[in-house]
Amino acid sequence: MIRKFDIQKYDISKSMRVAGEFLFRGPGEGGTDKVLASVNSDQIIDLSDQFRQGTALNDAVRIAGRRFIAISLQGLPDRKIDSR
């Protein structure tokens, strides 16, 4: 879940601030999901390489979102979920 997506400084600093939380869910008792793990992340995403290419704001937002996910989740261990 994205909690904050701040584009106000894009024109000045060629960056966006993105904050959010990732919840990893698995089957719980009684047919409900339970949270297995969560990751909170607050990142300044540098988009200066895209700005030089003349990227439109809408495209820059999508790129920032993808980079935010990649940065936030890098380094998490692989986990195999038993789906029995």
KOLDRENTI-669540 format. One record per atom (N, C-alpha, C): residue in one letter; x, y, z. Coordinates in nm, 3 decimals. Each point is the difference from the previous one (the first is absolute). Layout:
BEGIN
 mardo      c1      c2      c3
     a       X       Y       Z
...
This chain:
BEGIN
 mardo      c1      c2      c3
     m   0.084  -0.116   0.000
     m  -0.084   0.116   0.000
     m   0.090   0.124   0.000
     i  -0.021   0.088  -0.095
     i   0.073   0.126  -0.005
     i  -0.068   0.097   0.096
     r   0.078   0.056   0.090
     r  -0.055   0.096   0.096
     r   0.029   0.144  -0.039
     k   0.109   0.019  -0.074
     k   0.036   0.136  -0.041
     k   0.070  -0.007  -0.135
     f  -0.038   0.088  -0.089
     f   0.064   0.012  -0.131
     f   0.010   0.149  -0.027
     d   0.116   0.057   0.030
     d   0.019   0.145  -0.006
     d   0.077   0.036  -0.126
     i  -0.067   0.069  -0.092
     i   0.064   0.040  -0.126
     i   0.034   0.149  -0.002
     q  -0.019   0.069   0.110
     q   0.016   0.146   0.002
     q   0.140   0.047  -0.038
     k   0.101  -0.079   0.030
     k   0.138   0.044  -0.027
     k   0.055  -0.056  -0.131
     y  -0.084  -0.063  -0.080
     y   0.048  -0.061  -0.124
     y   0.063   0.103  -0.093
     d  -0.065   0.113  -0.019
     d   0.055   0.102  -0.092
     d   0.130   0.059   0.051
     i   0.017   0.007   0.132
     i   0.119   0.062   0.059
     i   0.113  -0.101   0.017
     s  -0.029  -0.111   0.068
     s   0.106  -0.095   0.036
     s   0.000  -0.127  -0.084
     k  -0.095  -0.012  -0.090
     k  -0.009  -0.119  -0.087
     k  -0.013  -0.127   0.083
     s  -0.073   0.010   0.111
     s  -0.021  -0.115   0.087
     s  -0.142   0.004   0.056
     m  -0.043  -0.116   0.049
     m  -0.131  -0.013   0.063
     m   0.017  -0.080   0.128
     r  -0.078   0.035   0.100
     r   0.003  -0.075   0.125
     r  -0.119  -0.096   0.000
     v   0.030  -0.126   0.026
     v  -0.104  -0.103   0.004
     v   0.014  -0.075   0.131
     a  -0.111  -0.019   0.068
     a  -0.001  -0.076   0.125
     a  -0.116  -0.098  -0.005
     g   0.023  -0.117   0.056
     g  -0.106  -0.100   0.001
     g   0.034  -0.120   0.084
     e  -0.092  -0.095   0.000
     e   0.015  -0.122   0.077
     e  -0.039  -0.118  -0.088
     f   0.081  -0.104   0.008
     f  -0.027  -0.124  -0.072
     f  -0.040  -0.105   0.103
     l  -0.113  -0.064  -0.021
     l  -0.045  -0.108   0.089
     l   0.005  -0.131  -0.076
     f   0.061  -0.098   0.062
     f   0.008  -0.134  -0.059
     f  -0.096  -0.087   0.079
     r  -0.099  -0.051  -0.070
     r  -0.107  -0.074   0.066
     r   0.004  -0.147  -0.039
     g  -0.053  -0.081   0.090
     g  -0.011  -0.143  -0.024
     g  -0.129  -0.049   0.060
     p  -0.033  -0.125  -0.025
     p  -0.125  -0.054   0.053
     p   0.004  -0.009   0.152
     g  -0.106   0.042   0.060
     g  -0.014  -0.007   0.146
     g  -0.110  -0.098   0.037
     e  -0.033   0.001   0.124
     e  -0.106  -0.090   0.048
     e  -0.136   0.053  -0.039
     g  -0.092  -0.090  -0.022
     g  -0.137   0.039  -0.030
     g  -0.018   0.064  -0.136
     g   0.092  -0.023  -0.092
     g  -0.013   0.054  -0.135
     g   0.040   0.146  -0.015
     t   0.057   0.059   0.104
     t   0.044   0.139  -0.010
     t   0.150   0.005  -0.025
     d   0.044   0.111  -0.053
     d   0.143   0.020  -0.022
     d   0.065   0.051   0.128
     k   0.128  -0.033   0.016
     k   0.077   0.059   0.110
     k   0.124   0.065  -0.061
     v   0.048   0.103   0.067
     v   0.119   0.070  -0.046
     v   0.122  -0.079   0.044
     l   0.080  -0.042  -0.098
     l   0.122  -0.077   0.028
     l   0.119   0.093   0.026
     a   0.001   0.112  -0.069
     a   0.108   0.097   0.014
     a  -0.044   0.133  -0.059
     s   0.068   0.105   0.041
     s  -0.028   0.131  -0.058
     s   0.130   0.078  -0.016
     v   0.000   0.089  -0.095
     v   0.115   0.086  -0.026
     v  -0.051   0.142  -0.014
     n   0.052   0.091   0.081
     n  -0.029   0.142  -0.014
     n   0.117   0.065  -0.071
     s  -0.030   0.089  -0.092
     s   0.106   0.064  -0.078
     s  -0.035   0.146  -0.027
     d   0.100   0.084   0.006
     d  -0.013   0.143  -0.031
     d   0.123   0.036  -0.081
     q  -0.018   0.029  -0.127
     q   0.112   0.018  -0.092
     q  -0.010   0.130  -0.077
     i   0.114   0.061  -0.025
     i   0.009   0.109  -0.097
     i   0.049  -0.066  -0.129
     i  -0.082   0.006  -0.103
     i   0.032  -0.065  -0.127
     i   0.057   0.105  -0.095
     d   0.126  -0.019  -0.038
     d   0.069   0.091  -0.092
     d  -0.043  -0.033  -0.143
     l  -0.053   0.098  -0.068
     l  -0.045  -0.018  -0.138
     l   0.074   0.091  -0.097
     s   0.116   0.047   0.041
     s   0.073   0.094  -0.085
     s   0.036  -0.061  -0.135
     d   0.024  -0.129  -0.005
     d   0.031  -0.065  -0.128
     d  -0.121   0.004  -0.093
     q  -0.119  -0.008   0.053
     q  -0.121   0.006  -0.081
     q  -0.032   0.142  -0.043
     f   0.027   0.096   0.088
     f  -0.030   0.139  -0.032
     f   0.082   0.045  -0.120
     r   0.123  -0.043  -0.007
     r   0.086   0.037  -0.113
     r  -0.056  -0.052  -0.131
     q  -0.078  -0.109   0.009
     q  -0.057  -0.059  -0.121
     q  -0.136   0.065  -0.035
     g  -0.044   0.096   0.079
     g  -0.125   0.069  -0.028
     g  -0.123  -0.080   0.036
     t   0.009  -0.083   0.101
     t  -0.111  -0.085   0.041
     t  -0.115   0.085   0.056
     a  -0.121  -0.028  -0.046
     a  -0.119   0.068   0.051
     a  -0.023  -0.038   0.147
     l  -0.068   0.087   0.073
     l  -0.023  -0.023   0.143
     l  -0.071  -0.132   0.027
     n  -0.102  -0.033  -0.078
     n  -0.072  -0.127   0.021
     n   0.093  -0.119  -0.013
     d   0.088   0.004  -0.099
     d   0.095  -0.109  -0.019
     d   0.102  -0.002   0.114
     a   0.043   0.117   0.045
     a   0.096   0.008   0.110
     a  -0.060  -0.059   0.128
     v  -0.129   0.022   0.023
     v  -0.068  -0.057   0.118
     v   0.001  -0.152  -0.009
     r  -0.028  -0.055  -0.116
     r   0.002  -0.146  -0.016
     r   0.141  -0.056   0.022
     i   0.100   0.067  -0.053
     i   0.139  -0.043   0.018
     i   0.038   0.006   0.147
     a  -0.039   0.108   0.068
     a   0.029   0.014   0.143
     a  -0.066  -0.113   0.080
     g  -0.123  -0.035  -0.036
     g  -0.069  -0.110   0.068
     g   0.073  -0.132  -0.016
     r   0.044  -0.030  -0.121
     r   0.075  -0.124  -0.025
     r   0.132  -0.002   0.077
     r   0.070   0.113  -0.003
     r   0.128   0.008   0.073
     r  -0.022  -0.013   0.151
     f  -0.107   0.061   0.051
     f  -0.032  -0.010   0.142
     f  -0.019  -0.146   0.041
     i  -0.075  -0.074  -0.078
     i  -0.024  -0.141   0.031
     i   0.131  -0.077  -0.002
     a   0.080   0.020  -0.103
     a   0.127  -0.072  -0.012
     a   0.094   0.031   0.115
     i   0.013   0.128   0.034
     i   0.090   0.040   0.110
     i  -0.051  -0.054   0.133
     s  -0.130   0.011   0.022
     s  -0.058  -0.038   0.128
     s   0.009  -0.150   0.027
     l  -0.009  -0.080  -0.105
     l  -0.004  -0.145   0.018
     l   0.133  -0.068  -0.027
     q   0.100   0.073  -0.047
     q   0.128  -0.064  -0.026
     q   0.060  -0.051   0.131
     g   0.062  -0.111  -0.005
     g   0.064  -0.055   0.118
     g  -0.089  -0.087   0.086
     l  -0.130  -0.005  -0.032
     l  -0.086  -0.091   0.076
     l   0.036  -0.143  -0.037
     p   0.000  -0.089   0.096
     p   0.032  -0.138  -0.032
     p  -0.112  -0.066  -0.080
     d   0.038  -0.094  -0.087
     d  -0.100  -0.080  -0.070
     d  -0.072  -0.085   0.102
     r  -0.128  -0.016  -0.021
     r  -0.077  -0.081   0.094
     r  -0.098  -0.084  -0.079
     k   0.001  -0.127   0.028
     k  -0.093  -0.091  -0.065
     k  -0.120  -0.017   0.093
     i  -0.117   0.024  -0.052
     i  -0.123  -0.014   0.077
     i  -0.064  -0.132  -0.033
     d  -0.029  -0.077   0.102
     d  -0.069  -0.127  -0.017
     d  -0.149   0.030  -0.012
     s  -0.059  -0.033  -0.114
     s  -0.139   0.036  -0.025
     s  -0.097  -0.116   0.026
     r   0.038  -0.089   0.087
     r  -0.090  -0.113   0.027
     r  -0.129   0.043   0.057
